[in-house]
């Protein structure tokens, strides 16, 4: 088990290196000058501009800037923010560091609680009116964009019913709407996948054998059929988590949440290269971490995987 975890962690090194290199190149290819953004009303002051370029290392060639940035990563500071002058990037990220992963994890948990039972229910009532109605709802949940869902929920729950805050962050009530907006499409996608996997398993010979032995429907569905859908569902959950992380950018902007997604957007517009690159790197780490947990989940629920790796 430990050797497997170490191998998986080692395999992340080239992924992070490629992500860092691509992000560095893409960020620096954006039009605009971060020094001019920092100077704002004093953009005509050439002496101050030259001093800032030297202070932040922007007067050096890009390869030298990249090597210097690697050193800042190794130090744990991730460089100095251009937008928040003389402030380490690690300090800028501290407040929003837990918000985006928390939103994604909460939305994934809600999607699992809603999507998996709905998918199982649709599978065991295949081609009935309940199945048809659920499919229509799932298609709607997948088709409507996040901003439209957010607009409807804000109007219904905040404006009309005054049950929830419109925006902001700091209380559990302020987290409900953002989590709902993230969870609805993810839950619909999980429900469709669960239905598909369940229908495939329910058509297998061992299910017919279990029914022929006289086992009750609940035992057949949950002990025999559902357990065989856990592996593909776990893989899908890891992919969905990555999508939820990326969608937090939109949700945090809509609901004025000071998370990493909103910070990344603000940093890109402000040409704050170090902060934007650090956010991308953190998102890659979060996504890699959830996939590592999925692999460990494989070891727990599937003995064949443990036998294959000699565990």
C-alpha positions in Angstrom: 0.0 0.0 0.0 2.7 2.5 1.0 4.8 1.6 -2.1 1.6 2.2 -4.3 1.0 5.6 -2.7 4.7 6.6 -3.2 4.5 5.6 -6.8 1.4 7.6 -7.4 2.9 10.7 -5.7 6.1 10.3 -7.8 3.9 10.1 -10.9 2.5 13.6 -10.1 5.9 15.3 -10.4 6.0 15.3 -14.3 2.3 16.3 -14.3 2.9 19.3 -12.1 6.0 20.2 -14.1 4.1 20.3 -17.4 1.2 22.2 -15.8 3.6 24.7 -14.4 5.5 25.2 -17.6 2.3 25.5 -19.7 0.7 27.9 -17.2 3.9 30.1 -17.1 4.0 30.3 -20.8 0.3 31.0 -21.2 0.2 33.7 -18.5 3.2 35.5 -19.9 1.7 35.4 -23.4 -1.3 37.5 -22.3 -1.3 41.0 -23.7 -0.7 43.8 -21.2 2.1 44.9 -18.9 1.7 44.1 -15.2 4.0 47.1 -14.3 1.7 49.5 -16.0 -1.3 48.0 -14.1 0.6 48.4 -10.8 1.5 52.0 -11.6 -2.0 52.9 -12.6 -2.1 56.8 -12.6 1.7 56.9 -12.5 2.2 54.8 -15.6 4.2 57.6 -17.2 6.9 57.5 -14.5 9.6 55.5 -16.4 12.0 55.5 -13.4 9.4 53.9 -11.1 8.5 51.4 -13.8 12.2 50.4 -14.3 12.6 50.0 -10.5 9.5 47.8 -10.3 10.7 45.7 -13.2 14.0 45.1 -11.5 12.4 44.4 -8.1 10.1 41.8 -9.5 12.6 40.3 -12.0 10.5 41.3 -15.0 13.6 42.8 -16.7 15.2 39.4 -17.0 14.6 36.9 -19.9 11.7 34.5 -19.5 13.8 31.4 -18.8 15.6 33.2 -16.0 12.2 34.3 -14.6 10.9 30.7 -14.7 14.0 29.4 -12.8 13.5 32.2 -10.2 9.8 31.2 -9.9 10.8 27.6 -9.3 13.0 28.8 -6.4 10.1 30.8 -5.0 7.9 27.6 -5.1 10.6 25.6 -3.3 10.6 28.3 -0.6 6.9 28.1 -0.1 6.3 31.8 -0.9 5.3 31.3 -4.6 6.8 34.7 -5.3 5.5 38.2 -4.6 2.1 39.4 -5.8 2.0 42.2 -8.4 -1.4 43.3 -7.3 -0.8 43.3 -3.6 2.6 45.0 -3.6 5.4 43.3 -1.6 3.0 40.6 -0.3 4.0 36.9 -0.7 1.5 34.9 -2.9 1.1 32.4 -0.1 -0.4 35.1 2.1 -2.7 36.3 -0.7 -4.0 32.7 -1.1 -4.4 31.9 2.6 -7.9 33.3 3.0 -9.4 31.6 -0.1 -7.4 28.4 0.1 -10.1 26.4 1.8 -13.1 28.0 0.1 -12.9 26.5 -3.4 -12.1 22.9 -2.3 -14.8 23.2 0.4 -17.4 24.2 -2.2 -16.3 21.5 -4.6 -16.4 18.8 -1.8 -19.7 19.9 -0.5 -21.2 20.0 -4.0 -19.8 16.5 -4.8 -21.3 15.1 -1.5 -24.7 16.6 -2.4 -24.4 15.3 -6.0 -23.6 11.8 -4.7 -26.5 11.9 -2.2 -29.0 13.0 -4.9 -27.6 11.4 -8.1 -26.9 7.9 -7.0 -30.3 7.1 -5.5 -32.0 8.8 -8.4 -30.0 6.7 -10.9 -30.7 3.5 -9.1 -34.4 4.3 -8.9 -34.5 5.1 -12.6 -32.7 1.8 -13.5 -35.1 -0.4 -11.5 -38.1 1.3 -13.1 -36.7 1.2 -16.6 -39.1 2.3 -19.4 -41.8 3.3 -16.9 -43.2 6.8 -16.4 -40.9 7.4 -13.4 -37.9 6.6 -15.5 -39.0 8.9 -18.3 -39.7 11.8 -15.9 -36.3 11.4 -14.3 -34.5 11.3 -17.6 -36.3 14.6 -18.6 -35.2 16.2 -15.3 -31.6 14.9 -15.7 -31.4 16.3 -19.3 -32.7 19.7 -18.0 -30.1 19.6 -15.1 -27.3 19.0 -17.5 -28.4 21.4 -20.2 -29.1 24.6 -18.2 -25.9 26.6 -17.6 -24.7 27.5 -14.1 -25.5 31.2 -14.4 -29.1 30.5 -15.4 -29.5 28.1 -12.5 -28.0 30.6 -10.1 -30.3 33.4 -11.4 -33.4 31.2 -10.9 -32.4 30.0 -7.4 -31.5 33.6 -6.3 -34.9 34.9 -7.6 -36.9 32.0 -6.0 -35.1 31.5 -2.7 -33.6 34.9 -2.0 -35.8 37.5 -3.7 -39.2 35.9 -3.5 -39.0 33.8 -0.4 -36.2 35.7 1.4 -35.0 32.4 2.7 -31.3 32.6 1.8 -28.7 35.4 1.4 -28.2 36.6 -2.2 -24.4 36.6 -2.0 -21.4 36.7 0.3 -19.5 34.2 2.4 -19.0 33.5 6.1 -22.1 31.6 7.2 -23.5 28.2 6.3 -26.7 29.9 4.9 -24.5 31.8 2.4 -23.0 28.5 1.2 -26.3 26.8 0.3 -27.0 28.6 -3.0 -23.4 28.2 -4.4 -23.3 24.5 -3.4 -26.8 23.9 -5.0 -25.7 25.6 -8.3 -22.6 23.4 -8.4 -24.4 20.2 -7.3 -27.4 20.2 -9.7 -25.5 19.5 -13.0 -23.1 17.2 -11.2 -26.0 15.2 -9.6 -27.8 14.9 -12.9 -24.6 13.6 -14.5 -24.0 11.1 -11.7 -27.7 9.9 -11.9 -27.3 9.3 -15.7 -24.1 7.3 -15.1 -25.6 5.4 -12.2 -28.6 4.4 -14.3 -26.4 3.3 -17.2 -24.1 1.2 -15.0 -27.0 -0.3 -13.0 -28.8 -1.4 -16.2 -25.6 -3.0 -17.5 -25.1 -4.9 -14.2 -28.8 -5.9 -13.9 -28.5 -7.7 -17.2 -25.6 -9.9 -16.1 -25.9 -13.6 -15.4 -25.0 -13.4 -11.8 -28.0 -11.1 -11.1 -30.4 -13.6 -12.7 -28.8 -16.4 -10.6 -29.3 -14.4 -7.4 -32.9 -13.8 -8.3 -33.4 -17.5 -9.2 -32.1 -18.4 -5.7 -35.0 -16.5 -4.2 -33.1 -13.4 -2.9 -35.3 -10.4 -2.3 -35.2 -7.4 -4.7 -33.6 -5.1 -2.1 -30.8 -7.6 -1.5 -30.2 -8.1 -5.2 -30.2 -4.4 -6.0 -28.0 -3.1 -3.2 -25.7 -6.0 -2.3 -25.1 -7.5 -5.7 -25.9 -5.0 -8.4 -25.0 -1.7 -6.8 -21.6 -2.9 -5.4 -20.5 -3.7 -8.9 -21.2 -0.1 -10.0 -18.9 1.4 -7.3 -15.7 1.2 -9.3 -16.9 3.1 -12.4 -18.8 5.5 -10.2 -15.7 6.2 -8.2 -13.8 7.0 -11.3 -16.5 9.3 -12.5 -16.6 11.0 -9.1 -12.9 11.9 -9.4 -13.5 13.5 -12.9 -16.6 15.3 -11.6 -14.6 16.8 -8.7 -12.2 18.3 -11.2 -15.1 19.8 -13.1 -16.6 21.2 -9.9 -13.3 22.9 -9.1 -13.2 24.6 -12.4 -16.9 25.7 -12.1 -16.1 27.4 -8.8 -14.6 30.2 -10.8 -18.1 31.0 -12.2 -20.0 30.4 -9.0 -17.6 32.5 -6.8 -17.9 35.4 -9.3 -21.7 35.2 -9.3 -22.0 35.0 -5.5 -19.1 37.3 -4.6 -17.2 34.6 -2.8 -13.5 35.3 -2.0 -12.3 31.9 -3.1 -9.4 30.8 -5.4 -11.5 30.8 -8.5 -12.5 34.5 -8.2 -9.0 35.3 -7.1 -7.7 33.7 -10.3 -10.0 35.8 -12.5 -9.1 39.0 -10.6 -5.4 38.1 -10.9 -5.6 37.5 -14.6 -7.2 40.9 -15.2 -4.7 42.6 -13.0 -1.8 40.7 -14.7 -0.8 39.3 -11.3 1.2 36.4 -12.8 2.4 34.7 -9.6 -1.0 34.5 -8.0 -2.7 33.2 -11.2 0.0 30.5 -11.6 -0.2 29.5 -8.0 -4.0 29.1 -8.2 -3.6 26.8 -11.3 -1.0 24.8 -9.6 -3.2 24.3 -6.5 -6.1 23.2 -8.7 -3.9 20.6 -10.3 -2.8 19.4 -6.8 -6.4 19.2 -5.6 -7.5 17.2 -8.7 -4.5 14.9 -8.4 -5.3 14.4 -4.7 -8.9 13.3 -5.3 -7.7 10.9 -8.0 -5.2 9.4 -5.5 -8.1 8.9 -3.0 -10.1 7.2 -5.8 -7.2 4.8 -6.4 -7.1 4.0 -2.7 -10.8 3.5 -2.7 -10.2 0.8 -5.4 -7.9 -1.0 -3.1 -10.5 -1.1 -0.4 -13.6 -2.3 -2.4 -12.0 -4.5 -5.0 -9.8 -7.5 -3.9 -8.7 -8.0 -7.6 -6.8 -4.7 -7.5 -5.0 -5.7 -4.3 -4.1 -9.1 -5.8 -2.9 -7.4 -9.0 -0.4 -5.2 -7.0 0.6 -8.0 -4.6 -1.0 -6.3 -1.6 
